[in-house]
Amino acid sequence: MVKITKEAALEYHKSGRPGKIEVKPTKAYRTQTDLSLAYSPGVAYPCLEIQENPDDAYQYTDKGNLVAVISNGTAVLGLGDIGAEAGKPVMEGKGLLFKIYGGIDVFDIEVNEKDPEKFCEAVERIAPTFGGINLEDIKAPECFYIEDRLKKTLDIPVMHDDQHGTAIISAAGLKNALEVIGKDITQVQIVVNGAGAAAISCTKLYMAIGAQKENIVMLDSKGVISAAREDLNEQKRFFATSRRDISTLEEAVKGADVFVGLSKGNVLTKDMVRSMAPNPVIFALANPVPEISYEDAMDARPDVLMSTGRTDYPNQINNVIGFPYIFRGALDVHARAINEEMKLAAVHAIADLAKQPVPDVVNDVYKVNNLKFGRDYFIPKPVDPRLISEVSAAVAKAAIDSGVARKTITDWDAYKKSLSLLLGQETKLTQILYDTARKHPQRVVFAEAVHPTMLRAAVQARSEGICYPILLGNDEVIMKMAKELDLSLEGIEIVNLRHPSEQERRERYARILAEKRQRDGYTFQEANDKMFERNYFGMMMVETGEADAYITGLYTKYSNTVKVVKEVIGIRPEFKHFGAMHIINSPRGTIYIADTLVNENPDTDTLVDIAKLASTAVRFFNEKPVISMISHSNFGSSQSDGAQKVRRAVEEMHRLYPDMAIDGEMQIGFALDRELRDQQYPFSRLFGKDVNTLVFPNLTSARSSYKMLQVLGADAEIIGPIQMGLNKAIHFVDFGASVRDVVNIVAVATIDAYVDKIVGRAIVH
């Protein structure tokens, strides 16, 4: 784990634009008409609609996606009562987490008021602005009163996350930890060290999922909270034990099954851990120093199941697993509250998710191969992309069922998909690709099956139902790797092309290839030798119809593969060249970029072929192509050779396709700015149109453009490369592609191969 220094933290918060969050417009604002709609006089109309029906605020404003993170700074992290203004960096940080994990907008509000009555009055007066209130870092016992009052006086969700967030996540963890070791929650002895807001809320939620009050012992700074004590407030008194034989933590934990620490660091010793029951569950949640370190707990008892609040140890109890998704679900049904039913729904959804197969993206982030439910993994990781769909949907459904929702959801599958779209985990395009591929799964050869990424992608593609994988490679190596990665190869075919059992097929493929290329000097022996190479053998599987599509390129040198594909598969007869395209899914729409892989320095004829192929490929994705031919010049402003070859390609496309929306040569700034382009070049065929396809003048400019977006992470999903112009569905992936990148290409290849079957040739290739 990287050590966080004071200097690094201060630089992070002040560098560039100070702080961590900002407000951005969501509507057009460039023209006078835009401004008139946004403000006066147009804004009057939604105002009047909301006056007539206050719930219309959810329709015409950001209320339904806006949460207030409110604090008075009296209990900020482990810093204590540092004041409202000093707590602002924490509240901004909470706002950032809401946005990146839940897609929720936040105003952080620091109220300089410690009096609970006056604090509540301030919140009540600003509440109409928001769809929900997240109370943060308010000390106990005032936090109990503040939350209770606001829940009664406001008709929007209110949650003190320090209490309920920790409670929800730790309850899910406790439920699963006990399941791992086979203990019944109604029977276990639980010790809770700490009696603040979080401890009390956690313990109440443990009771809601089955823990028995008589089996719970709670301690505060003075020792065991017993019925004999007279210094207890209402919240502590509820948990007072009648046991007379214990007064200290050491006495309380002896024989206990569960220890939950919400107190301070280093209060639980190794000897105390040794005195606990077999397979003890320890949640040491004090931050940044837990009640006992992970190392000490494991050294004392190797059979311990351990959680902390830290990211560098297994089973982190992290509120970010809960609050963005709880509020997301509540906001989406315009809930009036976050009630017990919704919190319990979140507990069960989080617990259930930990038992499901872990997405590859999670394994990649944590640099592991096979996270699976057990002692070291019984709580989902914060980066798990399924949290938003599973937890939010469970909370929304509980809100509807319990009667606090103003809005009903009927299509839960569609709702879950919309949540994935919200955070860019999927786009409408990838959803369409996957849904289409599932309807017509094809036999896809994975050439580099001995690579972990390719093997995982094949298994994932099969599990998602988008293809029937065929793994090409040494079967013993593949099966060994699958075992190491904890992947099931059930139902997946493995072809070891060099095995003696494949001799007949190699010779048959060699005869077919030699006959096909005999006028190019091929002999049977030469072709037979090539059948020991995976690209030749795998592509021949597709050429002969024994497979439908082929995926390669993860670590294979591309120039060698191009030679093979031309020899075995060939270019469609109506073209002299083939090319590749990348798709950029961005907030402003989908952009298709060509050629990103094949033709290094295309001449005019090659650019014409690329433009034709790009037009066909864009139609394959159910869009009407609007093509800009890119150059460093605009419509003859330069007479350089590079500009002139693009100009000639445009002239040829105009001659061949007089009705096609294609023009150039033009700079990329004009291509993507319709308003500027229409103003400067109103004669263009693209007048009034938004360009969705860019044909670049060379490979360097095309690859640099999409790679720059990829590296900068500019809120864009990139799919590709997608081959255009081959006789069969042969597709490549980028070097170093992720599992999801490969599966995206597999979906394209599956559809490509299916279309080839029904129309006689594929549309993309």
N, C-alpha and C positions, 0 to 999 in steps of 0.2 A: 504494500500500500504506500502511495506517495505521501511523504510527510508534508503536512500543511504548515507553513511558516507564517508568522505575522506579516512579514514583508510581502509575501506572495498573495495573501488574502487581501491586504489593503490595496495592492496594485490591481488585482482582479476587479475590485469594486469601483475604483476611481478611473481606471484606464478608459480611453475613448469617451463614450457618453457615460457619465456617472450613474450608478445604480444598475439594476438588472432587468427592468421592465419598461415598456413604453406603450403608448396608445397609437393605433394606426387606423386610418379611414377604411371603411369596408365598401363604400360606394364611390362611383365616379364623381370627380370634383373639378375637372379641368375646364369645362365650359361654363358660360354664364347660365345656361339652362340647368346644368348640374347643380350649381350653387343655389339657384332659385328653388330647385326641388329639395335640396338638402336643408335650406334655411328658409328665409322669407321670400315669397309668400307660401311656397308649397308645403312647408312644415306644419302649417295651420291645420291641414286636413287630417293627418294622423292624430294631432292633439285633440281635435273635436271627437274623433272616433273613440279615443281612450276616455275622454270625459263621459261619453255616452256609456261605454262598457270598459271598466278598468282592466279587465283581463286581456283586452286588445293590446295592452302594453307588451305582451309576449309576442304579438304578431308584428308590431311596427317598431319595436326598439330592441336593444340588446339585453333587456331585463332577463330574458329566459336563458342567457348564457353568461350572466354577470354575477360574481360572488364578491362580497366584501370580506376581506381578512382584517379583523378588528382586534386591537389589543390596547391595553393601558400600560403595558411594559412592566407589570408587577412580578412576573415569573418567567423571564426570558431565558429559554434553554437552561443551562446550568449557571447562568449569570445572576439570577435573582431579580430583585427590584431595581432595574437600571433606568426606568423611566420610559415614557412613550416614544420620545424622539430617538433615543438610543436603540430601541427595539425595532426601528424601521427597516434596517437591513434584513432582519429575520422575516418580517412580513413581506418584503419584496421577494425574498427567496421563496416563501410559500406561494406567492403569486406566480413565480416562474414555474414551480412544480405543478400547480393547477393547469397551467397552459400547456406544458410539454407532455404531461401524462393524460390530461383529461380534455384538452382543447377548450378550457374554460377561461374566460376573461376575468381579471381581478382588479379591483381598486384596493390598495392597502390603506387602511385608515387607523392612525394612531391617535387615541383619545387621551388627552392629558387630564384624566379624572380617576381618582381612586375610590370615590364614594360610589357604592353599587347603584344606589337610586339614580344619581345624576348620570352615571355611565349608561344605564339602561335608557334613560330619557333621551340621551344623545343618539343612541343607536335606533331607537324607535322613530325618531324624527327623520332619519336619513333612509330608513328601510325601504320606502317606495322605490328607490333607485334600483334595488337589487332583486335577483331571483333567489338568493340564499345568503346566509350569514355564517362565516367561519370564525368563531371566537378563538383567540390564540393567546397563549402565554399570560393568563390571568390567574393570580394566586388563589389558593383555597384558603378559607371556605367561601370567599366571595364569588368564585366562579360558579359554584352550585346555585346560588341565589340568582345570579345574572342569567345563567342559561335557563333556569326554570321560569323566570319571569318573562324573558323574551319569547320563549316557546308558547307562553300563554297569550301574549299581547300581539304577536306578529303572525301573519298568515303565509309565511315563507319558511323554508327549512332553516333551522338554527342548530349548529353543532359546535360544541367546544372540543376541538380535535385532540387537545392534550388528554382529555378524558376518554372520549369514545373511539378515537382513531387507534390509540394504543390498545384499548380494550378489544376492539374488533379483530385486529391482527393477532394479538396474543391469544385470544380465544380460539381462533382458527388454528394457530400453532399448537395450543394445548390439546385441542380435539384430535389433531393428527398425531402428535407425539405419543399420546396415550394409546392410540390405535396401533402405532408401530410396535409398542411393547406389550400390547394386549391387556391393558388395564382399563377398568370400568370407571368412568368419571364420577359415578355416583358413590364409589367406594374409596377413592383416593384421598389421602390426607394432604392438604395444601397449606403451605406457609407463605404469607404475603408480607414481605418486609417493606414497609412504607405505607402511609395512610393519607396521602395527598389525593388530589383530584383523579390522577391516573389510576392509582392503586384501588381506590374505592370503585371507580367505574369498571375497571378490569374484573374485580372480584364479583361485582353484581352480574356482569355478563357471563362469567364462569358458572354462576348459579343458574343463569337462564339456559345454559346448555347442559345442565345436569349436576353440577357440583352441589354438594349438600352443605348447608350453612354450618351444621355441627362439626363438619370435617375441616373447617377453615380456621386458621389462626392468623391474625393480623398483628403486626407490630408497628409502632411509631418510634420516635427518637427516645422515648422513655421506657420502651420495652413492650411486652405483650399487652395488647388491648384486652383487658379482662373486665368482667362485670363488677369486680371489686373497686375499680378505679372511679374516682369522682371528677376527674378533669377531662371528660370526654364530651366532644360536641355531638350533635345529632347524627352526623354521618358515621363517626367512629363508633358510637354507642350501638349502632345497628349490628356491628360485627364483633362486639364484645363476647369473649368466650367465658364459659362458666368453669373451665378447667383451672384447678388450683395448683397443679403440679409443675407449671411452667411460668417463667417470668422473663427469660432471656431468649435471644435468638438461638444460642447453642442448645438450650433445652427444647425449644420449639421444633427445630429441624430434625431432632433425633427420631428416626423411624418414619419421617415424612416421605411421601412419594414425589411431591412437587414443591419447588421453591421458586417464587416469583419475586424478583427484586426490583423495586421502583423507589430506590432510596439513594445511597451514595456508594462510592467505590470501596472495594477491599474490606467489606464487613463479613463476608462468608469465607471461612477458612477451609483448608483441605481437610482438617479433622472433622469439621461439621459435615462436609460432603460425604466423608467416609461413614458417618453415622446414619446417613439416610437409608431408605429402603432400597432393595435391588432395582436396577434400571431407573435411577432417579432422573427426574425432569427438572432442569435448572434454567430459568429464564432470568439472566442477569442483565437488567435493562438500564441500569444507571449509565449515563453518558457524560463525558467520553470514557470514564473509567468504570467498568462494570463491578458489581459486588464481588465477583471473583473472575479472574482471567480465564479465558478458554483453556490455556495451557495448564493452569493449575487445576482446574476442574477435571480435565481429562487425565492428568497425572494422578489425581487422588482416586478417581473412579473411571476406568476405561469404559464402563457400561453406561456412563451418563449420556443423556440427550440434552444438548446444550443450545441455547439461543442467547444472543446479545443484541444490542442495538447497533452494532458495528458492521461495516460493509466487508471487512476483511476476514470474517469467520462465517461458517455455515449458519443457516437458519436465522437470518437477520430479521428482527421485529422492526419493521420500518413503516411508519405511518403512510408513506407514499403509496404503499400497496392498497390503501383504503380510501383516503379522503377524496382524491380526484374522481374516482369512479362512483363513490357514494353520492357525491354532489352531482356528477354527470347524470346518473339515473334519476335523481330527484328533480333536477332541472328539466329533463326531457319530458316529464309527465306533469310539469308545473305543480309540483307537490307543495302542500301547505305546511309540511313538517317532515322531519326525519324521525320516525318513531321506532319503537323496539322491533317491530316486525321487519323494518328495512335494515336495521343493524344486524339482526339475526340472519337475514337473507345474505348479507355481505359475508358474515362469518362462514356460512356453509358454502357459498360460492368460492371463496378463497381457499377453504380447506379442500374442496373437491378438485380444484384446479391443480393442486400439488400432486394429485394422484394420477393425472393425465400425462402422456408422453411429453417430454420437454421439447419445445421448438429449438431448432438448430441455432437460431440467433442468440438464445440464452446460453447455450453451451459455448458458443464462440466468445461471447462477452466475458465469461468466467474462465475461459481457457480450459474447459473440461470436455470430455467426450460423451459421458453417459450419466448425467444427472437423472436420478430416478427416486421415487418415493422411498424413504427409509430414514435411518438415523441422521444422516447428513443433509437430508433434503425433505423437510416436511412443511415448509412454507414456500410459496412461489417467490421467485426473484423479482425485484422491482422492475426489471427490464422486460418481463414477460409480456409480449404484445397482446396476449389473450385476456389480460386483466380487464381492459376497458370494456370488452364485449360481454364477458361472463359476469363480472361483478356489477357493472352498470345495469345490465338487463335484469339481473336478480333483484336489485334494489328497486328498479322501476316497476317490476311486476309486483313486488311486495307493497309498494305505494298504492298501486291500483287496487290490489286485493284488499288492502286495509282501509280504503276509502279516503285517503288523503290526496289523491291525484285529481287535478282538474282536467287532465288530458288522458285519453286511453290509447294504448298501443295494441294492435291486433295481429300484425305480421311481425313476429319476433325475429324470424330469420332476416328479414329486410332491415329491421332495427339494428341487429348485431352487425350486419354488413356496413350500415351507415356509420357505425362507431369505428370500424376499421378504416373506413375512408377518411374519417375526421382527422385522424393522426397520420395519414399518409402510409399506413401499413399496407393498404391496398388502394387501388384506384378503380374507377368504373371500368377502365379498359382492362385491367388485369382480372377483375371479376368476370367480365364478359368472356375473356380468353379462357379462364378456368371453367366457367359454366359450359361453354361451347365444347371444349375438349372433353369434359366429362360425358357429354352426350355421345361422343364418337371416339372413344379411346383407341389408339393405334399402337402397333408394335414398334417401340423405339429402342435403337441400339445405343448404349452408352459406351463410347469407345475407351475412355480412360477410367474404367471401373475400379482400378486399383488405387485411385486417388480418393482420399476420404470425402472430399467435397462432392465428387461425382457419384460416389456410392451413396452418400446421404441423400443427394438429390434424386437418385433413382428410387430409393425407398420412399421418399416423401411424395414423389410424383405418383407412385403406385398407391400410397395411402390416400392421396387426394383424388384418386380415380381418374387421372387424366391420361394415363397410358399403361401399356403392358411392357415393363422394362425388359431388355435383354442386355445382360452385363457381359462385356467383351474383355477377357483377360484370364489370367491364371486362376483357376477355380480354387485352389488351395489358399492362395494369397488372399483372394476376395473373401472367402469364408472366414479366414483367420481375422481379417480386418473387421468384418461385420461383427464377429464375436467381441472384439476389443471395443468396438463402438456401440455395442449393445443394440445392434440392428437386426431385425428379422428379415430374412430373405425368402420367407415362405411365399411360394407362388411366383418367384422371379427366376427366369431362365438365365443360366450362366453358360457362355460359350468360350471354351478354351481353344482358340483357333490353332494352336500349335500341338495340341494333343493328337496322338495317333488316330483316335477315333474320328477326327475331322479330315483325315487324308482324302477320302472320297470327295468331300465337299470342296476342299482346296483345289483338287484337280479339276473338278467340274467348273468351278469359278474361273480357273486358269484358261480352260478351253474357250469359255464364253468371251473372256477379255481378249485373248489372243486373236480370236476370230474377228472381234469388233475392231481391234487396232492393228490388224495384219498389214494394212497399207501404211502404217506408221513404223514398220520395222519390228513389231512385236513377234516373238516366238513363244511357243507353249512353255518352254523351259523358263524363259525370262518371266512370263506371267505367273508360272507356278512358284517361282522364288518370291515374287511379290506377295503371294497369298499368305506368307508368314508375317506380313506387316499388318497391323490392326486396321489402318486406314483403307488399304486395298481390300482386305477381307470384309470389313464391316460395310463399306460402301457397296461391295458386290452383293451383300445380303439384301440391301435395298434395291439394287439394280435388278436382281432376279425375283423380287417380290417376296422373299423370305423374311423381310422386315419392311416396315413402312417409312421409317425416318431414322436419321443418324445424327448423333450429337458428339462433337469433339472440340478441341481447342483449348482445354483448360491448362495444359502444359505443353501441347504439341506445337512445334514451330509452324507458324501459319503458312509461310511461303512453300514449305514442302507439301502441306495439305492441299493448297490450291492446285498444285501440279497433279496430285492424285485425283481430285474431284473432276478436273477437266478430262483426264484420261478415262475414268470409270463412269462418271455420270454424264458429263458433257453439258454444254450451254444450250439453252433452248434455240431451235433453228432460226427463229425470227430475230435473234440478237447475235452480235459478235462478242459481246462482253457480258459479264455478270458483276454484281456489286453487292453492297451490304448497307443496311439502314439501322440507325438507332432511333428509338422513340423516347422523347423527353416529355414526361407527364409533369407539368408544373401548375402552380395556382392560376396562371393566365391561360392555360389550355394545353393541348397536345401538339407538339412539334415533331415532325419527322425529318431526320437529317441523313443525307446521302452524299457521297459514298464514304463510309467510315472505316473500310477495311481492305478493299481489294485493289483499286486502281490508284497507283501512287501519283502519277502526273497525267491525268487523262487529256487526250486531244479532243477536238471538236466532236468527232464521231462517237467517242466514248462517252462524252458528256450527254450527247443526245440519247444514247442507250440508257444511261443512268437516269435521266429525266423520265424516260418512258417507263422504266422499271419502278421508279419511285411513284409515279402516278398510279400504276397498277397495284403496288403494295398498299398505298393509302386507301384505295378503294376496297382492298381486302379487309381493312379494318373499319369498313362501313363509314368512311368519310369521303367527302368530295375534295380532291386535291386542289389546293391553291398554291402554286409553285413559284418560288423566287430563285433565280439563278444568281448566286452570290459572286461578287468580285470586289476588288478594291476601288472600283470606279462606278459611276452611275451613268447609264445610257450614253456611252460614247465620250465621257469626260476624260478618258485616258486612251491613248492609242497603243499601249503596250501589248506585247504578244499575249500575255495572260488575259487581259481584258477582251481582246479581239476574239480569242477562241470561245469565250463564254458568249460573246455577242453573236457569233456565227451559229452557235448551238441554239440560241434563242430563236434566231431567224429560221432555222430548220424546223424547230418545233412549231413555230407559228405557221409555217407552210404545211406541215403534215397535219396539224391539229388546230384549225382556225378558231375553234370554239373553246379550246382549253384555256383555263385561267393560269397562264404561265408568262413570266416576263423577267427582264433583266437586260444587261448585267446591272446589278445594284449592290450597294453596301448593305451590310446586315442591319444597320440601324434603320434604314429606310424600309427594309423588308419587314421588320417587326413593328414598325410604327405607322399604322395605317393613316392616321391623321396627317403626319408629316409627309408621308409619301404622296397622299392625295393632293396636298397643297402644292408640293414642288413639281410633281409629275402627273398631272391629271390625265394625260394621254395614255397612261399605262393600262394594260389589260387587267391589272389588279385593282383598279380604282374601286373604292368602296368595299373591298374584300380584306379579310384577315388572312394573312399567309399562314399556312400550316405545314408547308414542306419547303425545306431548304436544300438546294443542290449546290455543293461547294466546288470550287475550281480545282482542288487537289486534296489528296489524302491528309496532308499535314493540317490544313485548315479545318477539315471536317472532324478529324480525331481530336484536335486541340480544343475545339469548341465543346464537344460533349464531355471530354475528359475534365475540362476546367469546371463545368457544372457539377460533375461527379465528385471532384475533390473538394470543391467549396461547399458541397451539401446544400445547394441553393433551393431547398424545399422542392426538389424535383426527384421523381422516380425515373430511372433510366432502364429501358428494356432493349436488349440487343447484344450483339449484332444479329440482324435478321437478313438471311441471304435472299437475294433477288436474281432470278435469271437462270437457275439450274433446272435440269430436267427432273430432278427428284428432290425430296425434302431432306436436304443435307444442311445442317445448321451448325454454326460455330458459337462458342462462348468466349468471352474475353478472358485473357490470362488473369488468374487470381479472382475469378468471379465467385460470388457467394452461392450458397445452396439455393437461396431464393432466386438469384439471377439465372441459375441453370434451369430451375423448374419453370420460370417464366418462358425461357426459350423452348423448353419441352412442350409447353402448352401451344406455342406458335407452331412448332414442328408437327404436332399432332393434328391441328386443324389444317395445316398445309397439306399433309399427307392425305387427309380425308377428302379435301376438296379435289386433290389430284385424282382420286378414285372416281368421284362422281361426275367430273367434267372432262376427264381425259388428260388433264395436266393441272398442276397446282397453280394457284393464283399468285402467291408470293414469288415462288421460284420459277 
